[in-house]
Amino acid sequence: MLVELSIRNLAIIDAVTIGFAPGLNVMTGETGAGKSIVVDAVNLALGERADREMIQAGAEKARVEALFDVTGHAAALEALEALGLEAEDGLLPLAREISASGRTLCRVGGSVVPQTTLRQVAEALLDMHGQHEHQSLLDVRRHLAYLDAYGNAEHAAQVVGTRAAYRAWREAARELAKLRERLRERDARLDLLRFQLGELDGAQLRDLYAYAAESLRLNLRGRGFGRRFPDHAAPAVHGRGGKPCPRCGTPIQVRRQGSLARYTYFCPSCQPDPPRT
């Protein structure tokens, strides 16, 4: 229910506050008294299009505020809850400011909101009937609610159950979307790991292992551990002795070179006389 309407600097109105009582309220007056301006003010409070030409001459801005009593108004309270808003002590103010620059400011319950949010709240509070005005009976989105309103108690219970099932389905759909996104991320991660593993395999890092083992052997020998590192252990450390030749399949042999115990790996079939140093 509309309880009070306050208008400031709108057209020919400087400042006025109008109170409304339960039931039928009638406003009368001669032509030009400002009755249509009151209707325009209500439309502004409901989120309709604003024009800076409506601001009173010489004023910087116009302001309209409509105060509603939403106590026991299920549709209005449900709309507020869906938008994250609330009424205080059952009263809900809708305010609209129009500046001379053309900017508008909308408030619901003291909170600044977009114009679309103001309209959504207003649709559950007030209906304007008149020429060229919107009527909720023509709003296709409300037709199903009108039809359900004519149902009996059994139908109302089915509506509640259907609404609950739909919300559960929406929640399950969101969870399914999250799981599918995780699967896509997992597959992308596996592809990356496979690619990196292939790069490592192609780098032939075994030669680096052999170099590290040789460095360790020389280090131990320099510290007096040469006798504990026999020559026949070199093939196992280097990891290549005894393996088949990639050309002919003959086992690779190892030959020691010099006093520093360097080793040459060769295939006796492909290279019967390896270089000596």
C-alpha positions, -999 to +999 in steps of 0.1 A: +000+000+000+012+035-009+014+054+024+030+087+015+044+105-016+069+134-013+077+156-043+105+183-045+112+206-074+092+187-100+076+209-127+055+235-109+056+218-075+081+232-051+076+208-022+046+187-012+039+156+008+007+137+003-006+110+027-028+082+016-053+062+038-065+027+033-093+023+007-102+047-020-084+081-022-096+107-046-077+139-058-097+166-074-088+200-088-091+223-118-071+220-149-035+229-144-036+224-106-009+196-109-029+164-107-010+149-136+023+159-120+014+137-090+009+108-114+042+116-131+059+116-097+045+081-089+058+069-122+092+082-115+092+065-081+083+032-099+114+035-122+098+049-154+118+070-178+130+104-165+134+136-184+155+165-170+129+189-185+107+178-156+130+196-131+116+229-119+131+260-135+161+272-115+165+240-095+196+217-097+176+185-092+142+170-085+134+143-060+104+120-056+100+095-027+072+070-023+067+052+010+050+018+009+037-005+037+047-040+027+036-057+059+021-091+049+028-084+012+042-117+002+050-108-034+068-077-024+088-094+004+097-122-019+109-098-046+130-079-020+146-111-007+155-123-043+173-089-048+190-090-015+170-060-001+147-057+029+121-034+044+125-018+079+096-022+102+074-032+073+080+002+055+098+005+022+108+038+006+114+041-031+133+073-041+143+089-074+165+119-080+169+136-114+198+161-118+201+189-144+229+170-161+205+142-169+218+117-144+193+098-122+198+082-088+175+053-076+172+041-040+153+012-025+151+012+013+180+036+014+203+015-008+214+029-042+203+004-069+201+003-107+170+015-124+161-020-135+161-032-098+138-003-089+114-014-116+115-050-104+106-040-068+079-015-080+062-041-101+052-060-069+040-029-051+018-007-074-001-009-107-008+021-128-040+021-148-046+047-175-040+056-210-005+048-223+004+033-189+017-002-182-007-028-167+004-060-151-024-079-167-006-074-200+027-087-186+032-122-200+056-131-172+027-128-147+002-148-165+013-182-150+010-167-115-025-155-122-034-190-134-019-207-103-038-182-081-071-198-092-060-233-081-071-252-050-050-263-021-038-294-039-027-273-069-009-248-045+010-278-030+020-289-064+033-254-073+054-254-041+068-289-049+075-280-085+093-248-074+114-268-049+123-294-076+132-267-101+156-251-075+172-285-068+176-290-105+192-256-109+217-264-081+225-298-096+231-282-130+255-257-114+274-286-097+275-306-129+289-276-148+316-272-121+325-309-124+328-307-162+350-277-159+373-296-135+374-325-160+385-301-187+412-286-165+424-322-156+426-332-193+445-300-202+469-307-173+475-343-185+481-331-220+507-307-207+524-333-186+525-357-215+541-331-237+567-322-211+575-359-205+580-363-243+604-333-243+624-349-214+626-383-231+638-366-263+665-347-245+685-379-239+694-369-204+712-402-198+745-386-211+742-361-183+738-389-158+770-405-172+789-372-169+778-368-133+788-403-125+823-398-141+827-365-121+819-384-089+843-412-097+871-387-104+863-369-072+864-401-051+897-411-068+913-378-059+904-384-023+920-418-022+889-439-029+902-450-063+908-486-052+872-488-040+858-479-074+870-508-097+871-505-134+845-531-140+819-509-123+822-483-150+797-498-173+771-500-146+777-464-135+776-451-170+746-472-179+756-480-215+780-510-214+764-542-226+734-525-243+727-534-279+741-512-307+713-492-323+727-501-358+734-538-356+723-550-322+758-561-311+764-555-273+783-522-267+818-527-252+838-504-229+875-496-232+895-477-206+917-449-218+946-432-200+955-429-164+925-408-156+903-438-162+883-423-190+861-448-209+852-452-246+820-470-256+821-487-290+804-514-311+830-541-321+810-548-353+805-513-365+838-499-352+862-528-346+892-504-340+880-476-318+902-445-314+928-446-286+942-417-266 
